[in-house]
Amino acid sequence: MRKSFYFRRTMMMTPGNRPDRILKATNLACDALVIDLEDSIPPNQKQAARRCVVDVLKELPANNQELCVRINGLDTNYWRDDLQDLPLKMIDSLMIPKIESAKALIELEDHLVRLGVDQEQEYPLQLIVMIETPRGILNALSIADALARTSALFFGSGDYTSETGAKVNANALHYPRSVVTAAAGARKIQAVDAAFFENVRDARATREDALIAREFGFCGKVVFHPNQIEAVNEVFSPSPEELARAAKIVAAYQESAARGLGTVLVDDVFVAIDLVAPAQRLLDLAEQLSKKK
């Protein structure tokens, strides 16, 4: 059953032609299961992978994971067949790769409406739009604004650095990460960061990369290996210290506002309304996560 909101701290990417991995992922602590029909599937296996996904969806146990499918790019000949063959009403969201313009998303929306994806559903099918190219980065805000059903932007570092020649490191990714989180923030939707590729078994290195992503405002990351899940979930969950400080900020500001004042000092930090909103978001996130358990 679709929901109005999904946690996306960890989105586990699994190949669509590996039912064993898909079923295994349902027992992992990732927030979302992403079944891939794009990069992990060779062209001559696309049709077989679709059939595999249709079959495995019937076997998946009910749990709290978001069920997402990454379809093929809208610049290919495969995506329409993906949508035609998939049981879309069993899916919570679609991940749409390599979007470079709002126009492409509008074409997709017309197709989804014709397929009746939201009929008899309490909540609409959500889109996680992947911004992975220089042109996509430069058009990020219009892409974010294009469709109401877009609930997250994803930054893909692999294709971006392939096209620009940049290194896959924090310095080189500073600009595109900033653009993606800014566009998502402007639309009040989530931003999901790229997977950590260098050593997917290294939980400590994964954690360090996740900490950088969180500083930019991302809500989570795509992960490829079970070793990455615990570290990334921890990074994108508020710590007790963060929650204590957030509660202190909100309470102090509310007390100050009740006395007709717009600012207050909290531990020698000047607090105005701009610091209250992120503090309240942390408290809300913690409350929602407690209900998820």
BAFI-3210 file (N, C-alpha, C; in Angstrom, 3 decimals, decimal comma, padded with zeros to 6 digits):
// residues 293
n [1|2|3|4|5|6|7|8|9|10|11|12|13|14|15|16|17|18|19|20|21|22|23|24|25|26|27|28|29|30|31|32|33|34|35|36|37|38|39|40|41|42|43|44|45|46|47|48|49|50|51|52|53|54|55|56|57|58|59|60|61|62|63|64|65|66|67|68|69|70|71|72|73|74|75|76|77|78|79|80|81|82|83|84|85|86|87|88|89|90|91|92|93|94|95|96|97|98|99|100|101|102|103|104|105|106|107|108|109|110|111|112|113|114|115|116|117|118|119|120|121|122|123|124|125|126|127|128|129|130|131|132|133|134|135|136|137|138|139|140|141|142|143|144|145|146|147|148|149|150|151|152|153|154|155|156|157|158|159|160|161|162|163|164|165|166|167|168|169|170|171|172|173|174|175|176|177|178|179|180|181|182|183|184|185|186|187|188|189|190|191|192|193|194|195|196|197|198|199|200|201|202|203|204|205|206|207|208|209|210|211|212|213|214|215|216|217|218|219|220|221|222|223|224|225|226|227|228|229|230|231|232|233|234|235|236|237|238|239|240|241|242|243|244|245|246|247|248|249|250|251|252|253|254|255|256|257|258|259|260|261|262|263|264|265|266|267|268|269|270|271|272|273|274|275|276|277|278|279|280|281|282|283|284|285|286|287|288|289|290|291|292|293]
n.u [000,850|000,651|002,285|002,214|004,625|008,087|010,891|014,219|016,841|018,558|018,789|018,551|020,105|019,342|019,955|017,598|017,431|018,105|016,568|017,152|018,807|017,074|015,010|016,526|017,223|014,916|015,038|016,863|018,013|017,465|015,847|014,546|013,890|015,356|014,743|016,537|016,298|017,877|021,080|022,327|021,435|022,038|021,466|020,406|019,070|016,949|014,128|013,790|014,527|012,485|010,319|011,217|011,160|008,420|007,527|008,893|007,896|005,457|006,121|007,247|007,524|005,277|006,429|008,092|009,543|010,085|009,040|010,656|011,264|013,836|013,526|014,322|016,151|014,561|015,429|015,780|014,737|013,411|011,916|009,120|008,188|008,962|007,179|004,773|004,809|005,289|003,714|002,341|000,726|001,515|003,783|005,668|007,189|008,955|012,208|013,813|016,111|018,857|017,704|017,341|015,798|012,780|010,832|011,090|010,130|007,480|006,486|006,733|004,882|002,438|002,277|002,120|-000,327|-002,067|-001,804|-003,109|-002,044|-002,607|-005,175|-007,696|-005,999|-004,842|-002,737|-000,551|001,623|005,034|007,866|011,362|013,682|016,470|019,344|022,008|023,824|025,832|024,110|021,673|022,196|022,448|019,863|018,401|016,494|014,182|013,586|012,986|010,667|008,861|006,918|004,257|004,295|006,918|008,992|011,534|014,924|017,710|021,210|023,521|026,714|028,428|027,863|027,947|030,649|031,864|031,165|032,176|034,819|035,725|037,052|035,925|035,368|035,111|035,717|035,434|032,773|031,403|030,014|027,880|026,484|025,627|023,897|021,871|020,766|019,919|017,955|016,134|015,491|014,225|011,862|010,854|011,291|012,819|016,385|018,590|021,674|024,434|025,614|028,298|031,179|033,858|034,927|032,851|032,517|033,643|032,719|033,419|034,582|032,378|030,677|032,031|031,777|029,005|028,594|029,589|027,719|025,399|025,965|025,548|022,830|021,463|019,112|019,698|021,316|021,941|022,686|024,875|025,782|025,254|026,928|027,055|024,722|024,048|025,872|025,186|022,470|022,784|024,177|022,275|020,278|018,976|021,142|021,204|022,350|022,041|019,269|018,646|019,760|018,267|015,680|016,066|016,588|014,143|012,317|013,355|013,120|010,351|009,493|010,682|009,362|006,790|007,038|007,121|009,451|011,848|014,234|016,779|019,302|020,979|022,977|025,001|024,691|023,264|019,933|017,467|014,430|015,258|016,927|015,245|013,497|015,087|015,798|013,314|012,632|014,437|013,469|010,931|011,628|012,865|010,677|009,030|010,673|010,700|008,142|008,317|009,676]
n.v [-001,199|002,119|005,033|008,390|009,467|008,621|007,245|007,734|007,043|004,933|003,412|000,523|-000,788|-003,218|-005,716|-006,261|-008,754|-010,611|-012,424|-013,685|-011,893|-009,742|-010,755|-011,329|-008,755|-007,810|-008,522|-006,894|-003,906|-001,652|001,347|001,519|-000,568|-000,861|-001,916|-002,689|-001,940|-000,772|000,178|-002,171|-004,210|-005,908|-004,971|-007,157|-008,580|-007,241|-007,685|-010,204|-009,550|-007,832|-009,634|-011,207|-009,388|-008,858|-011,382|-011,731|-009,667|-010,596|-012,325|-010,943|-010,212|-008,447|-005,481|-002,711|-001,435|000,852|000,229|000,378|000,882|001,142|002,359|002,149|004,692|007,688|008,364|006,102|003,041|001,433|002,192|002,575|-000,027|-001,064|000,281|-000,603|-003,348|-003,683|-004,265|-001,669|-000,739|-002,151|-000,992|001,460|003,654|005,124|005,195|007,464|007,599|009,783|012,364|015,337|017,516|019,386|018,891|016,211|014,866|015,681|014,402|011,781|011,861|012,188|009,671|008,017|008,827|007,977|005,270|004,936|004,926|005,829|005,199|004,091|004,253|005,425|007,187|008,898|007,407|007,802|009,722|009,389|011,392|011,235|013,086|013,350|014,296|016,953|018,763|018,145|018,948|021,719|022,322|021,808|023,004|023,581|020,986|019,858|021,274|020,375|018,228|017,295|014,805|014,163|013,344|013,266|014,160|012,693|012,576|011,583|010,591|009,136|009,200|011,957|012,690|011,217|012,575|015,139|014,787|015,085|014,254|011,642|012,799|014,626|017,357|017,767|017,134|019,043|021,287|020,125|018,601|020,619|022,033|020,148|019,670|022,246|022,679|020,667|021,561|023,969|023,045|021,731|018,977|015,676|015,042|012,749|011,167|010,056|006,665|005,237|004,329|003,458|001,491|-000,782|-002,513|-001,348|-000,088|002,080|003,987|004,403|005,589|008,006|009,275|009,506|011,285|013,648|014,009|014,410|016,882|018,545|018,497|016,288|013,584|010,939|008,008|006,067|002,618|-000,183|-002,494|-004,754|-004,145|-001,419|-000,392|-000,093|001,894|004,104|004,486|005,247|007,689|009,331|009,491|011,307|012,062|011,418|013,645|015,648|015,775|016,615|019,180|020,335|020,283|022,026|024,433|024,869|025,045|027,248|029,294|029,373|030,167|032,666|033,925|033,972|035,963|038,112|038,486|038,118|036,791|034,774|033,761|030,705|028,691|030,542|030,892|032,688|032,621|032,622|032,605|031,168|029,126|027,597|026,130|023,969|022,655|021,815|020,082|017,989|016,999|016,188|014,224|012,326|011,542|010,392|008,286|006,763|005,727|004,066|001,823]
n.w [000,000|-000,966|000,450|001,816|002,468|002,502|004,183|003,198|003,859|003,343|000,287|-001,234|-003,970|-006,339|-008,827|-011,431|-012,588|-010,744|-008,724|-006,312|-004,908|-004,678|-003,035|-000,776|000,021|001,177|003,783|004,911|006,639|005,162|004,046|001,610|-001,185|-004,224|-007,333|-010,130|-013,542|-015,333|-015,642|-014,656|-016,219|-019,168|-022,642|-024,158|-022,274|-021,250|-021,611|-020,399|-017,805|-017,057|-016,950|-014,877|-012,733|-012,566|-011,742|-009,281|-007,733|-006,944|-004,965|-002,887|000,568|002,790|004,172|005,839|003,911|001,247|-002,037|-004,941|-008,421|-010,736|-013,831|-017,367|-019,169|-020,411|-022,872|-024,254|-025,969|-024,267|-021,992|-022,192|-022,577|-020,135|-018,376|-019,380|-018,871|-016,131|-012,938|-011,956|-009,892|-007,724|-006,940|-005,194|-005,979|-008,770|-010,099|-012,088|-014,587|-015,590|-016,235|-018,035|-018,615|-018,006|-019,880|-020,676|-018,428|-018,406|-020,652|-019,736|-017,622|-018,984|-020,152|-017,891|-016,826|-018,847|-018,472|-016,137|-013,479|-010,933|-010,317|-008,130|-005,991|-002,872|-002,577|-004,864|-007,362|-006,780|-007,928|-008,191|-009,237|-011,247|-011,416|-013,319|-015,136|-016,637|-018,035|-016,847|-014,195|-014,589|-015,236|-012,986|-011,185|-012,757|-013,487|-010,997|-010,433|-012,301|-012,061|-009,906|-008,684|-008,287|-005,735|-004,803|-005,559|-007,096|-006,965|-009,312|-009,345|-010,992|-013,872|-014,137|-013,515|-015,471|-017,797|-017,337|-016,698|-014,190|-010,900|-008,709|-005,967|-002,847|-003,237|-006,042|-006,370|-005,036|-006,172|-007,932|-005,986|-004,270|-005,962|-006,501|-003,921|-003,381|-005,362|-004,652|-002,081|-002,702|-003,815|-001,672|-001,335|-001,052|-001,150|-002,497|-002,184|-004,269|-004,591|-002,636|-004,161|-003,985|-002,160|-001,444|000,644|002,812|005,651|007,254|005,507|003,876|005,749|006,269|003,790|003,721|005,819|004,726|002,675|004,182|005,325|003,175|002,949|002,042|002,387|002,485|001,033|-001,928|-001,676|-002,195|-001,026|001,702|003,898|003,957|004,966|007,791|008,653|007,041|007,658|010,324|010,118|008,858|010,689|013,429|016,129|019,730|020,992|019,062|018,973|021,557|021,561|019,478|020,570|022,665|021,326|019,944|022,093|023,532|021,651|021,237|023,752|023,852|021,716|022,730|024,561|022,987|021,594|018,956|018,739|020,395|022,736|022,733|024,444|023,949|021,247|018,616|018,032|015,635|013,681|011,443|012,324|013,780|012,170|010,870|013,251|014,211|012,152|012,586|015,026|014,218|012,348|014,006|015,533|013,570|012,745|015,049|015,037|012,891|013,681]
ca.u [000,000|001,456|002,230|002,447|006,010|009,001|012,271|015,149|018,215|019,282|018,035|019,372|019,967|019,521|019,683|016,273|017,504|018,610|015,512|017,727|019,262|015,896|014,356|017,432|017,198|013,723|015,384|017,877|017,488|017,395|014,516|013,935|014,426|015,308|014,980|017,103|016,142|018,698|022,504|022,790|020,827|022,492|020,345|019,786|018,371|015,936|012,803|013,814|014,581|011,125|009,528|011,724|010,656|006,978|007,358|009,397|007,027|004,369|006,659|007,835|006,737|004,896|007,257|008,077|010,397|009,543|009,328|010,960|011,885|014,513|013,257|015,339|016,112|013,536|016,069|015,980|013,538|012,985|011,142|007,683|007,939|009,060|005,935|003,664|004,878|005,351|002,468|002,651|-000,042|002,219|005,049|005,506|007,859|009,832|013,427|013,906|017,512|019,450|016,786|018,050|014,882|011,401|010,039|011,114|009,253|006,091|006,145|006,541|003,629|001,337|002,228|001,644|-001,763|-002,765|-001,761|-003,975|-001,234|-003,118|-006,570|-007,996|-004,882|-004,998|-001,645|-000,016|002,947|006,040|009,042|012,678|014,266|017,926|020,083|023,293|024,642|025,996|022,902|020,676|022,548|022,159|018,407|017,872|015,303|013,015|013,287|012,317|009,357|008,059|005,801|003,870|004,575|008,347|009,163|012,956|015,945|018,883|022,417|024,347|028,075|029,154|027,705|028,373|032,103|032,241|031,000|032,967|036,221|036,068|037,303|034,824|035,764|034,293|035,969|034,870|031,318|030,818|029,031|026,627|025,744|024,970|022,801|020,775|020,086|019,238|016,734|015,204|015,023|013,293|010,599|010,480|011,308|014,044|017,544|019,282|023,020|024,967|026,229|029,746|031,653|035,287|035,067|031,499|032,547|034,290|031,660|033,943|034,694|030,994|030,168|032,660|031,149|027,636|028,658|029,728|026,427|024,429|026,291|024,963|021,378|020,849|018,403|020,172|022,140|021,807|023,734|025,015|026,227|024,694|027,848|026,886|023,408|024,045|026,612|024,440|021,293|023,215|024,517|021,096|019,326|019,424|021,753|020,617|022,878|021,387|017,871|018,606|020,012|017,128|014,570|016,416|016,413|012,716|011,673|013,821|012,550|008,912|009,359|011,032|008,281|005,634|007,291|007,158|010,815|012,070|015,521|017,161|020,596|020,981|024,383|025,785|024,421|022,150|018,893|016,295|013,493|015,904|017,497|014,178|012,932|015,846|015,716|012,017|012,671|015,118|012,548|009,870|012,218|013,033|009,350|008,580|011,493|010,268|006,919|008,663|010,255]
ca.v [000,000|003,337|006,000|009,765|009,840|007,506|007,492|007,316|007,087|003,906|002,849|-000,610|-001,062|-004,631|-005,986|-006,819|-010,135|-011,437|-012,552|-014,069|-010,669|-008,924|-011,336|-011,154|-007,349|-007,528|-008,804|-005,940|-002,733|-000,493|001,971|001,303|-001,579|-000,353|-002,982|-001,975|-002,422|000,056|-000,066|-003,521|-005,193|-005,760|-004,785|-008,401|-009,208|-006,324|-008,313|-011,256|-008,905|-007,355|-010,794|-011,598|-008,429|-009,103|-012,603|-011,592|-008,752|-011,391|-013,105|-010,092|-010,104|-007,098|-004,900|-001,245|-000,888|001,411|-000,614|001,284|000,264|002,072|001,998|002,610|006,118|008,152|008,520|004,759|002,392|000,417|002,629|002,350|-001,447|-001,209|000,735|-001,427|-004,698|-003,705|-004,073|-000,383|-000,514|-002,827|-000,274|002,738|004,761|004,828|005,992|007,815|007,972|010,705|013,414|016,573|018,627|019,237|018,378|014,750|014,418|015,927|013,283|010,614|012,040|011,889|008,224|007,438|009,109|007,078|003,927|004,926|004,416|006,280|004,805|003,258|004,369|006,563|008,123|008,723|006,849|008,852|009,664|009,823|011,848|011,159|014,146|012,651|014,854|018,400|019,468|017,953|019,827|023,116|022,463|021,093|023,615|023,349|019,558|019,657|021,927|019,916|017,335|017,209|013,471|014,051|013,513|013,299|014,243|011,867|012,987|010,477|011,092|008,377|009,788|013,357|012,779|010,659|013,616|016,337|014,459|015,382|013,133|011,318|013,114|015,668|018,661|017,818|016,980|020,104|022,083|019,423|018,258|021,837|022,357|019,187|019,916|023,543|022,486|019,896|022,434|024,945|022,332|021,073|017,520|015,056|014,878|011,489|011,248|008,920|005,582|005,274|003,264|003,128|000,184|-000,919|-003,306|-000,548|000,674|003,351|004,918|004,732|006,522|009,308|009,870|009,860|012,500|014,776|014,185|014,996|018,301|019,264|018,503|015,056|012,811|009,567|007,598|004,736|001,702|-001,368|-003,653|-004,752|-003,531|000,031|000,037|000,375|003,144|005,193|004,742|005,979|009,068|010,111|009,496|012,268|011,507|011,953|014,990|016,557|015,937|017,432|020,574|020,799|020,543|023,228|025,579|025,092|025,491|028,600|030,252|029,489|030,974|034,034|034,455|034,228|037,240|039,164|038,662|037,302|036,102|034,321|033,101|029,334|028,298|031,606|030,924|033,577|031,807|033,277|031,650|030,320|027,954|026,818|025,186|022,715|021,962|021,150|018,958|016,884|016,433|015,488|013,020|011,346|011,029|009,504|007,077|005,949|005,041|003,088|000,622]
ca.w [000,000|-001,057|001,535|001,381|002,774|002,678|004,589|002,150|004,361|002,596|-000,829|-001,671|-005,398|-006,659|-010,242|-011,676|-013,061|-009,644|-007,724|-005,025|-004,236|-004,366|-001,870|000,360|000,447|001,980|005,172|005,334|007,344|004,266|003,984|000,299|-002,095|-005,594|-008,310|-011,276|-014,914|-016,215|-015,883|-014,306|-017,133|-020,556|-023,586|-024,611|-021,152|-020,721|-021,573|-019,381|-016,496|-016,749|-016,544|-013,562|-011,751|-012,415|-010,953|-007,911|-006,995|-006,373|-003,848|-001,847|001,797|003,196|005,231|005,847|002,871|000,004|-003,199|-006,048|-009,594|-011,653|-015,213|-018,313|-019,471|-021,345|-024,178|-024,811|-026,511|-023,306|-020,830|-022,397|-022,310|-018,676|-017,748|-019,860|-018,323|-014,670|-012,192|-011,333|-008,664|-006,644|-006,774|-004,495|-006,675|-009,895|-010,216|-013,508|-014,780|-016,568|-016,673|-018,364|-018,854|-017,540|-020,992|-020,648|-017,355|-018,803|-021,550|-018,864|-016,879|-019,903|-020,319|-016,631|-016,715|-019,773|-017,899|-014,957|-012,369|-009,630|-010,135|-006,968|-005,063|-001,967|-002,826|-006,216|-007,607|-006,634|-008,788|-007,731|-010,503|-011,183|-012,113|-013,420|-016,200|-016,518|-018,478|-015,806|-013,075|-014,951|-015,331|-011,817|-010,579|-013,616|-013,386|-009,707|-010,471|-013,442|-011,747|-008,491|-008,150|-007,957|-004,287|-004,471|-006,593|-006,812|-007,676|-009,769|-009,564|-012,001|-015,209|-014,088|-013,622|-016,771|-018,820|-017,049|-016,470|-012,801|-010,019|-007,803|-004,597|-002,230|-003,863|-007,395|-006,325|-004,211|-006,920|-008,282|-004,770|-003,796|-006,869|-006,317|-002,648|-003,478|-006,150|-003,830|-001,015|-003,262|-004,032|-000,408|-001,514|-000,579|-002,021|-002,200|-002,746|-005,015|-003,837|-002,427|-005,043|-003,918|-001,514|-000,911|001,869|003,859|006,327|007,767|004,378|003,509|006,758|006,053|002,614|004,098|006,646|003,795|001,998|005,114|005,475|002,048|003,070|001,548|003,406|002,471|-000,093|-002,509|-001,230|-003,040|-000,266|003,061|004,853|003,952|005,451|009,177|008,759|006,405|008,489|011,524|009,760|008,491|011,798|014,434|017,333|020,968|021,242|018,117|019,369|022,770|021,175|018,690|021,496|023,428|020,432|019,693|023,333|023,864|020,706|021,507|024,965|023,480|020,874|023,599|025,246|021,982|021,089|017,765|018,803|021,730|022,809|023,228|024,584|023,297|019,805|018,283|017,403|015,046|013,097|010,436|012,977|014,398|011,189|010,800|014,537|014,267|011,211|013,257|016,009|013,475|011,772|015,083|015,900|012,499|012,779|016,186|014,632|011,863|014,287]
c.u [000,882|001,238|002,438|003,898|006,836|010,334|013,175|016,584|019,078|018,363|018,910|019,082|020,275|019,199|018,330|016,275|018,068|017,557|016,040|018,170|018,075|015,226|015,225|017,347|015,981|013,970|016,452|017,222|017,472|015,963|013,800|014,660|014,235|015,690|015,367|016,843|017,070|020,130|022,948|022,266|021,329|021,287|019,655|019,047|017,237|014,570|012,737|013,829|013,210|010,259|009,931|011,171|009,166|006,751|007,770|008,535|005,870|004,813|007,113|006,945|006,379|005,816|007,224|008,931|009,577|009,961|009,442|011,572|012,557|014,277|014,404|015,107|015,074|014,110|016,337|014,671|012,909|011,951|009,635|007,318|008,031|007,722|004,751|003,632|004,824|003,966|002,577|001,893|000,549|003,495|004,785|006,088|008,667|011,040|013,679|015,314|017,732|018,464|017,560|017,123|013,515|010,533|009,974|010,173|007,782|005,616|005,894|005,212|002,421|001,172|001,685|000,140|-002,559|-002,814|-002,623|-003,274|-001,795|-004,571|-006,696|-006,838|-005,099|-003,948|-001,062|001,321|003,956|007,194|010,265|013,462|015,785|018,554|021,537|024,241|024,826|024,756|021,788|020,941|022,160|020,660|017,690|016,588|014,065|012,615|012,525|010,887|008,382|006,812|005,527|004,253|006,069|008,535|010,624|013,780|017,119|020,056|023,247|025,739|028,789|029,073|028,168|029,892|032,603|032,184|031,895|034,451|036,672|036,366|036,069|035,328|034,978|034,491|035,283|033,349|030,628|029,727|027,766|025,824|024,975|023,763|021,610|020,042|019,373|017,925|015,694|014,635|014,016|011,915|010,064|010,336|012,666|015,145|018,300|020,631|023,415|025,518|027,727|030,345|033,022|035,551|033,767|031,449|033,093|033,242|032,166|034,065|033,313|030,424|030,740|032,046|029,717|027,605|028,792|028,395|025,408|024,692|025,682|023,443|020,691|020,192|018,896|020,987|021,635|022,965|023,711|025,302|025,634|025,590|027,652|025,661|023,458|024,727|025,820|023,169|021,655|023,475|023,272|019,957|019,834|020,014|021,052|021,083|022,220|019,941|017,738|018,809|018,831|015,946|014,813|016,201|014,943|012,033|012,062|013,207|011,058|008,657|009,652|009,922|007,053|005,789|007,424|008,517|011,047|013,358|015,818|018,557|020,428|022,427|025,291|025,669|023,174|021,121|017,745|015,469|014,160|016,557|016,434|013,642|013,754|015,839|014,402|011,974|013,367|014,196|011,435|010,389|012,376|011,689|008,845|009,371|011,102|008,998|007,203|009,117|009,161]
c.v [001,245|004,258|007,403|010,179|008,581|008,002|006,987|007,497|006,130|003,312|001,779|-000,944|-002,528|-004,874|-006,675|-008,245|-011,082|-011,551|-012,936|-012,842|-009,791|-009,446|-011,198|-009,733|-007,022|-007,807|-007,860|-004,690|-001,476|000,043|001,649|000,196|-001,055|-001,486|-002,326|-002,686|-001,694|-000,462|-001,498|-004,595|-004,946|-005,641|-006,080|-009,144|-008,351|-007,008|-009,396|-010,659|-008,374|-008,512|-011,261|-010,688|-008,655|-010,324|-012,397|-010,644|-009,501|-012,164|-012,245|-010,036|-008,656|-006,648|-003,384|-000,626|-000,249|000,499|000,283|000,483|001,360|001,576|002,476|004,074|006,475|008,414|007,175|004,229|001,428|000,898|002,406|000,884|-001,727|-000,874|-000,130|-002,778|-004,735|-003,572|-002,808|-000,141|-001,259|-002,085|001,077|003,908|004,222|005,748|006,197|008,333|009,075|011,743|014,714|017,761|018,329|018,607|016,856|014,212|014,618|014,836|012,020|010,703|011,727|010,375|007,554|007,653|008,186|005,647|003,816|004,483|004,792|005,881|003,831|003,231|005,590|007,629|007,865|007,996|007,989|008,631|010,132|010,133|011,936|012,249|013,711|013,258|016,353|019,180|019,323|018,842|021,265|023,372|021,937|021,700|023,385|021,874|019,275|020,184|021,270|019,141|017,304|015,865|013,250|014,333|013,511|013,509|013,383|012,404|011,767|010,947|010,386|008,985|011,242|013,474|012,185|011,727|014,822|016,057|014,738|014,103|012,881|011,534|014,321|017,022|018,779|017,780|018,080|020,874|021,294|018,994|019,476|022,186|021,432|019,444|021,266|023,412|021,702|020,752|023,454|024,325|021,679|019,556|016,994|015,101|013,640|011,515|009,954|007,860|005,822|004,069|002,690|001,763|-000,092|-001,766|-002,526|000,351|002,023|004,388|005,344|005,763|007,923|010,024|010,303|011,123|013,745|015,063|014,828|016,486|019,136|019,330|017,298|014,308|011,374|009,292|006,284|003,887|000,463|-002,642|-003,602|-004,092|-002,022|000,491|000,622|001,730|004,314|005,510|005,565|007,446|009,912|010,001|010,471|011,560|012,068|013,370|016,023|016,815|016,799|018,901|021,143|021,136|021,818|024,481|025,910|025,639|026,919|029,632|030,453|030,341|032,441|034,681|034,781|035,537|038,399|039,422|037,704|036,529|035,711|033,706|031,709|028,856|029,236|031,611|031,763|032,793|032,692|032,198|030,710|029,083|027,061|025,762|023,910|021,932|021,198|019,966|017,747|016,194|015,647|014,184|011,934|010,728|010,044|008,196|006,156|005,166|003,938|001,770|-000,347]
c.w [000,000|000,130|000,965|001,567|002,978|003,226|003,485|002,624|003,561|001,544|-001,469|-003,132|-005,689|-008,132|-010,425|-012,169|-011,998|-008,542|-006,354|-004,227|-003,831|-003,101|-000,621|000,913|001,294|003,460|005,718|005,922|006,476|004,228|002,691|-000,450|-003,512|-006,538|-009,629|-012,594|-015,875|-016,327|-015,617|-015,251|-018,562|-021,501|-023,989|-023,491|-020,594|-020,580|-020,498|-017,980|-016,099|-016,261|-015,148|-012,475|-011,506|-011,527|-009,494|-007,084|-006,325|-005,128|-002,681|-000,614|002,088|004,327|005,105|004,758|001,740|-001,143|-004,430|-007,194|-010,416|-013,074|-016,098|-018,674|-020,518|-022,732|-024,835|-025,397|-025,505|-022,295|-020,996|-022,143|-020,805|-018,024|-018,162|-019,147|-016,795|-014,044|-011,339|-010,038|-007,473|-006,253|-006,118|-005,286|-007,849|-009,818|-011,706|-013,804|-015,810|-017,112|-016,882|-018,579|-018,275|-018,623|-020,977|-019,578|-017,706|-019,766|-020,730|-018,129|-017,761|-020,067|-019,061|-016,456|-017,628|-019,228|-016,633|-013,691|-010,991|-009,382|-008,968|-005,966|-004,167|-002,230|-004,213|-006,228|-007,536|-007,596|-008,024|-009,002|-010,366|-012,052|-012,133|-014,445|-015,992|-016,944|-017,435|-014,604|-013,389|-015,091|-014,082|-011,268|-011,444|-013,617|-012,096|-009,729|-011,444|-013,043|-010,256|-007,899|-007,887|-006,474|-003,859|-005,730|-006,149|-007,614|-008,021|-010,147|-010,713|-013,383|-015,232|-014,266|-014,933|-017,857|-018,584|-016,949|-015,060|-012,030|-009,157|-006,370|-004,113|-002,890|-005,214|-007,381|-005,529|-004,955|-007,268|-007,059|-004,246|-004,649|-006,641|-005,011|-002,654|-004,242|-005,357|-002,701|-001,500|-003,473|-002,763|-000,585|-001,059|-001,635|-001,560|-002,913|-003,444|-004,076|-003,683|-003,142|-004,674|-003,282|-000,785|000,353|003,067|004,517|006,823|006,656|003,893|004,463|006,548|004,855|002,920|004,950|005,775|003,118|002,930|005,320|004,354|002,123|002,472|002,705|003,480|001,224|-000,678|-001,989|-002,119|-002,254|001,140|004,103|004,966|004,739|006,853|009,318|008,189|007,187|009,723|011,209|009,518|009,509|012,851|015,653|018,572|021,267|020,322|018,526|020,619|022,432|020,380|019,592|022,291|022,584|020,239|020,941|023,677|022,932|020,955|022,749|024,673|022,658|021,713|024,364|024,264|021,393|019,919|017,772|020,244|021,642|023,404|023,250|023,804|021,774|019,571|017,485|016,936|014,349|012,095|011,041|013,601|013,433|011,069|012,109|014,648|013,309|011,833|014,257|015,320|012,883|012,834|015,485|014,850|012,485|013,934|015,862|013,620|012,470|014,726]
res [m|r|k|s|f|y|f|r|r|t|m|m|m|t|p|g|n|r|p|d|r|i|l|k|a|t|n|l|a|c|d|a|l|v|i|d|l|e|d|s|i|p|p|n|q|k|q|a|a|r|r|c|v|v|d|v|l|k|e|l|p|a|n|n|q|e|l|c|v|r|i|n|g|l|d|t|n|y|w|r|d|d|l|q|d|l|p|l|k|m|i|d|s|l|m|i|p|k|i|e|s|a|k|a|l|i|e|l|e|d|h|l|v|r|l|g|v|d|q|e|q|e|y|p|l|q|l|i|v|m|i|e|t|p|r|g|i|l|n|a|l|s|i|a|d|a|l|a|r|t|s|a|l|f|f|g|s|g|d|y|t|s|e|t|g|a|k|v|n|a|n|a|l|h|y|p|r|s|v|v|t|a|a|a|g|a|r|k|i|q|a|v|d|a|a|f|f|e|n|v|r|d|a|r|a|t|r|e|d|a|l|i|a|r|e|f|g|f|c|g|k|v|v|f|h|p|n|q|i|e|a|v|n|e|v|f|s|p|s|p|e|e|l|a|r|a|a|k|i|v|a|a|y|q|e|s|a|a|r|g|l|g|t|v|l|v|d|d|v|f|v|a|i|d|l|v|a|p|a|q|r|l|l|d|l|a|e|q|l|s|k|k|k]
***
